[in-house]
Every structure is written in structure tokens, then in C-alpha cells.
Amino acid sequence: MAKTAVVILNWNGKDFLQKFLPSVIQYSLGYADIIVADNASTDGSVDFLRNSFPEVSIIRNQVNGGFAKGYNDALVEVDAEYFILLNSDIKVSENWIQPIISLMENDPQIAACQPLIRSFHHPEKFEYAGAAGGFIDAFGYPFCRGRIFQHLEDDHGQYDDPIEVFWATGACMFVRADIFREFGGFDADFFAHMEEIDFCWRVKHAGYKIMVCPESKVFHVGGGTLPKRSSFKTYLNMRNNIALLYKNLPSDKLLKVFIIRLILDGVAAFKFLVDGGFADFWAVVRAHMSFYRNFNKHRKKRHNIIHHKVSQIYLGNIVVDHFLKRKNKYTDLHPNKFSR
């Protein structure tokens, strides 16, 4: 059994593989096996890999089940102590694996960890999907050290300390294989978006920690599979975020949070409509309809989780803090407002 396996999930990403796989090979061989899990691509990715990168192993999923099911299906076939789930649109750098594996080896309570994520196109800036570690507020809105909503900070070394966070990005997640399997991997019904937050929340209920290790740095393009302005992405984010909250919130918080979220989601839908984004407005409506239509399924999943108080939840409202109080940086948020 290999100690570490880098597993890149690919769907019609031949161009990304051609551009970024060489850096993965250069800085990973000798430290980890490299595997591409192909999600039923139709762009010739598999033949390209076989011809251009024979040192890379290939797993072929029979269907495109999105990020969640795609990884669940592929990782069944991977024998390693640590999985590194890596997006195909990421350029890694020297020494990106060793610091995180060392951190996790020294603390068995760390279930998952991410590196510092910078933008590939603007390397001085943090990247949206993870930045310097993920958090969530009391009403389910995710944000990061280095990124609150669309505001991205420049990296001046202000977040170079390894700390416990709430979630690690699925764009580059190091996770213990035994814990991934114990908790059933990702929720396949999510398809894509928020599944890593749901997974991290579930393992935190069991007392494990999620970390960021900024000594490791990678550079992410972002929006590689779904464009950033996509009504389908809006739908997935809204639908999955509601399911995430329902599954993981303790009973004493559930009703209050859902009432406030209904109001806030209504405001968001109305703003989409006023701005001419009817597709995004309809995506919000469809997201809520999907949740209620599948309520019994969500309820069964909730009953399978033993809910405990977890750390690193921001107890304020990041929407109010950012859009009304103009708090644009993680350092603008009061540290005493995070659950311990």
C-alpha cells in the first residue's frame, strides 16, 4: 500500500491535464502515486494520458457522477493511507506534499488538511476556492481567510500560520483514507459544490480537526468545470447549502437558521431578478423546491449524524458584516466570535 496517492478527478479536462500534470509529476513522484480518475470524459483525455503520461495510473468511472460521486467511485480502487484530492486546474509547487503529511502524521486527530491556495492568473492574490482555510458562519455562508464572498486579499504572508479551520477545500484536500471511508466519503447527492464542507462538518461532529498548512502552496485557475457565472452553479450552491445546514445543525439552531435563511435567500433571488438574472432567480427557486421534494431523504441522513458542538463556526452573520458593515478581510472579524 502506498502511503500517499494524488488523485485528480477529470472530466473533459485534457487541456488542463496537458498544462498542469507536468508540475504534479515533477513535484510529487517519489512522494506519492499519481492517479487520474476520469469521469466518463468525451474529449480524448484517457487516450491522451496513456500516450503522454504513461507514469500516471488511470481509473475510469463509468458515468459522470460529478465531483462527489466521482471521487467516491474512484477512491474505492485506491489503496493508500492518505488521499490527496487535486483539481486538474491546479499548478503545484516544490515541497507541496511533505509539510502537510508531516503535520497529519504528528497529530492523528487531523482528518483533513489543505495547503494555501493562490490564484494561478493573479499569483499575488488568494484564490476563491479555499484561500488560506475555510470557515462558515452561523447561517451557513462559507468564507475563507483571505476571501470573503468575492473580495480576495493579496497574500502578504498574513496567513502563514497553520491553524484549525472549519473546512478544507475540495480543490486540494489531503484526507486520511480510513476516515474518508469511515464517514462514507462525500454525499453523492450533492453532485458538486459544498460536499467538502459537508464532509468536514460530519467529521468534526466526531471530534476530528481540519487544518490549513500554508507552508504548502498551490495555484488554482478556478471555474475549470463550471464557469463562475453559471445558473447551474447557483442552483448547486443554494441546494447543497440548504441540505448541508439541515443535515448538520443541532436541533436547537435549526428552526431559527432556516427562517433567517429563507428570508436571505428570498432577498438574493429578488436581487438576481432586479439585476436581470432570471436564470439565477429561477435557480434559487429550484434549489428550494429540490430540498423540499427530497426532504425525507435529507431527514434520514440527518438521523445518521450524532450532532455535537463544533469549533471554528463564525457566530455572526457574514452577509451583514461584509455587505453592510464593510468587513472585507478575515482579520476584520472579531476572534471571540468563533466557536471554540
N, C-alpha and C positions, 0 to 999 in steps of 0.2 A: 504494500500500500504506500502510495506517495504521501509525503507529509502535506504538501500543498498543491492544489490544482487551480490554475487560472481558467475559468470557463466563460467564454464570450458567446453570448446569445446573438445570433444573426438572423435577420430577416431582410432579404434583398439588399444587403449592405456590402456588396462586393467592392464598391469604391472605397468605403471606409476601411475594409479589411486590407485592401491594397495600400492604403495610405498609412494606417496606424499599426497593423500587425507587426511590421518590422521592428518597431520600438518595443513592443511586448516581447518579442523573441530575444532582442538584444539584451534587455534588462531583466529577463525572467528565467531563461534557460539556465539550468544548474540550481535554481531555487524552487522551481515549480514545473509541473507538467502543464502544457498549454493545450487547451481543447476548445474547439469551436462547436457549439451546439446550434445546428441550423434548423430554423423554424419553418420548414417547407418553403424555402426560397424558390423563386422562379426566374432569378436573374443570372443563373450560372455560377452562383457563389461556390457550390460544392466542387464543381469541376475546376474552378479557378484555384481553390485551396489545394486540391490534390496535385495540380500541376506546379503551383508556385511555392507552396509551403508544405513539403512532404513531412517536415518535422512536427507538424501540428496534427493532433488527433481530431477526428470528426465524429460527432454524434448527430444523427439525422432524426429529428422529430417528424412524425407522420403528418401532423397538422400544425397550423399556426395558432397556438393557444394563447398568444400574447406573451408578455413578459412573465406573468405569474405561472401559468401552466407550462410554458416553455421551459422555464428553469426547473420546475417540479419534475417534469418528464425526463429532462436531461440528467439531472443530478442523481437520479436513481442509478444511473450507469457509471457514476464517477466514484472511485474508491480513494478517498483522501481524508486526512484529519481536518484540514482547513479548505474551504471553498473560497475562491476569490471571484465574485461575480463582477464581470467587467463589461461595460458597454463597448460596442465596436467603434464608437466615435471618440475614443479617449487615447491620447498620447501619454504613455507613462514615462517616467524619468528614472535615472540611476538610483538604486537603493530604495525603490518604492515598496518592496515586499518585506525586507528583513526587519525594519523597525516595528512594523505592526505585528508580525508573527512573534517577535521577541516580547512585545507588550502583552500579547494574549497568552503566551507561554508562562509569563510571570504572574498572571492573575487568572485562575480558572473561572472566576465569576464573570469575566468579559465574554459575552456571547457573540458580539459583532463589533466591528470597528471600521472606520473609513479613513482614508487619507484626506489631506487638504485638497480641495478641488478648485482649480483656477480655470479661467476661460481660455480656450485654445486661440480664439481670434483676438482676444484682448488679455494677454497673459498677466498684465498688471492687476487685473480685476479677479475677484472671486466669481465662481460660476454658479448659476441659479440652482442647479440640482445638487445641493449638499454643502457647497461653500466650505466653511470651517466647522461643520457639525450642525445637525438638525434638532429643532425644538418644535413644540406645539403649544398653542395657548389653550385656555380653559374652554374655548368654544370650537376647538378642532382645527384652527387655522395654523398650518405649518409655516415655519420660517427658519432662518439659519443665522449662525454667527457669520456676519459678512453679507447677508442678503435678507432683507425684509420686503416681502412682495416683490416688486420689480426693481427696487433700489439695491444696486450692487456696489459694495465698497471696493476701493483699491486695497491691495494687500501690502501693508507696511510692516508686516511681522507682528501686528497687534494681537493675532490669534494663534501664535506659535506654540502655545502650551497644550499638552494633551489633557483633555478633560472628559468627564462623563457628559453625554448628551442624551437626548430623548430618542432620536432615530439616526441611523446611518444610511446614507444614500444608496439606492439600488444601482446607481451608475458605477460604483466601485465599492462593493461591500465585501469585507473579509468576515466570514462566519464559520463557527465551529460546525463541522459536518454532523456530529452527533446531535447537537442542539437543533440544527435545521430539520433533521429527520424527526426528532422527538416532538417537535411542535407542528409537524405536518407541512413544513415549508410555507410557501405563500398561499394565500387564499385565491384559488384558481378563478373564482367568480369575479375577482377584481379585473382580470384581463391585463390591465396596465394602469399604472399610477396609484400611489398610496399603499400598494401592497407591502412595500418595505417598512412603512410606518406602522401598519397593522401588525406585521411580524415582530417588529421591535417592541411594540406595546405589549404583545402577548408574552414575550419572553421576560419583559420587565415585571409583569404580574408575578412571575415565578422567582423573582429576586435576582435575575441576571443584570449585568451592566452593558450599556452601549457606549462606545468611546470614539473619539476622534484622535488621530495621531498625525499632527501636522509635519512631523519630520519626513513623512512620506508625502510627495506631491505629484499630482497628475493634472492633465489639461484636457478639458471636455468641450467638444463642439456644442452639444445640446440640440434638442429638437431633431435628432437624426432619423427617428422613425415617424413621429407625428410632428408637423410644423407647430411652432409656438402659438400661432394664431389659427386655431382649429376648433370648430364647434364640437367635434368628436372628443377632443381633449378636454374641453369644458365639461362635456357630459360625463366622461370618466372621472374627472376630478371631483365633480359635485356628487355623483352617485356613490363613488367609493368613500368619499369623506363622510357622508351620512352613515354608511354601513360601518365604517371604522369606529365612529362615535358610539353607535348603538351596541356594537359588539363589546367594546372595551370600557365604556364609562361605568363607574359604580352606580348602584341604584339610586343613591341619594342625590346624584348630579344629573341624572338622565332627563327628567322632565324639564327642569329649568333650562338646560342647554338646548334641548330640542325646540322649545318655544322661541328662544332667542335666535337660534339658527334659522328657523322658519322665517322670522322677520328679516334677518340679514340676507338670506338667500332671495327673499322677495325683493329687497332693495337692489341686490345685484342684478336680478333678472330685469327689473324696471330700468336700471341704468343701461344695460345692454340694449334694451328696446329703444330708449331715447337716443342712444348713440348710433342707431341704425343697424345694430347687430341682432337681427331677428333670429338667425340660426343659433346664436349663443343664448338668447332668451328662451328659445324652444328647448335647447339642451338642458337648461336648468329645470324646466317643467318636466321633461322626460326623465331626468335623474330622480326627481322626487317620485314620479309615477312608478319607476322601476323599483325603488326601495319599498313602497307600499305593496306593490304587486308581489314582491318576494319576501314579505315580512315574516312569514312562518319559517322560511329557510334561515333568515337572519336570527330569529329568535332561538332556533336550535343551536346555532353557532355560539350565541351569547351564553347559553346554558352550559356549554362545554368549557367556559373560561371561569376560573376562580379569580375573582376580582380583588386586587389588593391596592393599597395606596402606592403610587409610584412617584419616583423623583423626576425632576427636570421638566415638569409641566409649568409653563408660564401662567400664573393665576390671574393675569389681567386679560384685557381684550386687545389683541394686537391690531385689529381693524381700527378701533378708536385711537389707540396710541399712535399709529402710523399716519392715518389719513386726517385725523382731527388735531392731534397733539404734535404732529410733525416729528415723531421719533423715527429716524431713518436708520439707526445703527443699533446693533445688539448692545453696545455699551451705553446707549441711552436708556435702556431698560433697567429698572432697579433690581439688583441681585436678590433682595429679600422677597421678591415676587415669584421666585421659582420654588416649586415644592421640593422638600428635602426627604 
